[in-house]
């Protein structure tokens, strides 16, 4: 990681004004509201340590790759489905 200078606030404001003046710079209001509500709902995740059989882990990785998600996302999805299946 390189050490960089802090951006000049005046230049950043000028850049934002330039980009904001573009005709296609206005995003629909609904998407902005949805993004704000999504960031407000998001909570910090807990880190856990899990021991798992290497064969089962390879199968989890294969499914995660097929779904296009990370290993952590695959575990979160599996746990979510387990909890929903138990009616909790």
N, C-alpha and C positions, 0 to 999 in steps of 0.2 A: 504494500500500500504506500503510495507516494504522499509526501507532505505537500499540501497545497495551501495557497493563501486564502483567507476568508474573502468571499466575494464582496465587492463594493456595493453597498446598499443603493447608491444612486444609479449605478449601472443596472443592477437587478430590477429596479423600478422602471427604468427606461425600457428594458427588455420586455418586462411584463406588459407595459403600456403598448409597445409595438405589437406584441403577439395578440393582446386583447383587442387591438383595432382591426384585426383581420376579419373579413366577413364571415368566415366559418368558425370563429372563436367562441361563439355563444353556444353552449351546450344546453340541451333541454333541462328545465328546472327539475323535473322528476328524477333524472339520473343523479343530479347533485344532491337532492334530498335523500335518495336511496343510499348514496355513498356515505353521507354524514350519519345516517341512522345505523348503517352497517359498522362504522368505526366506533360508534358509541356503545354498541351491543357487545363488541368483541372484548373478551376477557383474556387475561394472561393465563397461559396453559401451565399445567403442572407437569414436571418432568418425573418420570418413573423409571425404575430399573427392572428389566424383565429378562428372565432366563427362558430360552426357548430351544427346542430341539433343532439342530441345523437342517435336517430334512424338511421340517415344517417351515422353517424360516425361508428356505429356498422356494417352497411353494407359495408362501406369502409374497416374496419378491416377484415371482412369475406373474401372479395375479395383479400386483401393483403395476408392473410394467405393462400388462395387457390393458389395464384401466387408464394408464397414463398418469398415475398418482405416485407420490412418494411412499416409502415404507411406513412412515409415521401416519400418513393419511389413510393408508390401508388398515393399519391397526385401529385408528380412530373410527373408521367406518365399521369395522368388524365389531368393536366394542359397542358402538351405537346400536347396531342391529341386534346384538345379544341382549342389551338392556331393554330395547323395545319389545323383543320377543318374550322377555320375562314379565312384561307389563309394568315395569318400574318407571 
